[in-house]
Amino acid sequence: MDCPNCKTWNPDDKEVCWRCQTKLPKPKPPKKRSQGGFPSWMWLLIAAFFAMTLLAQCFFSPLEIPQ
């Protein structure tokens, strides 16, 4: 991490700059990733696929009229 005052590089575990003794900002923790699985857009795509196949079977099936 670079010092905001003197722009000197400092390791991430340091709290003050080794050159100018300016307090360094805390490093931001890395973002947590989800534990696998599908993203939400994929679930929406799967649901739309099944809904379309169900509707297609209902609308395009031949009508059988009992006699």
C-alpha positions, 0 to 999 in steps of 0.5 A, a space after each residue: 500500500 502506498 502512503 497517502 502523504 509521501 507515496 512510499 510503498 509500505 507492506 499491508 500489515 504496517 499501521 504507520 509509514 516507515 518513512 514519514 510516520 503518517 498513519 496508514 489507512 486500513 486495507 479493505 477486506 476482500 469481497 466474499 464470494 458465494 459458495 458455488 451454485 447458480 447465479 440468480 439470472 441462471 435460475 430465472 432462465 431455467 424457470 422461464 425455459 420450463 414455463 415456456 415448455 409447459 405453455 407450448 404443450 398446452 397451446 400446441 397440443 392437438 385437441 381431442 374431442 370425445 364422441 
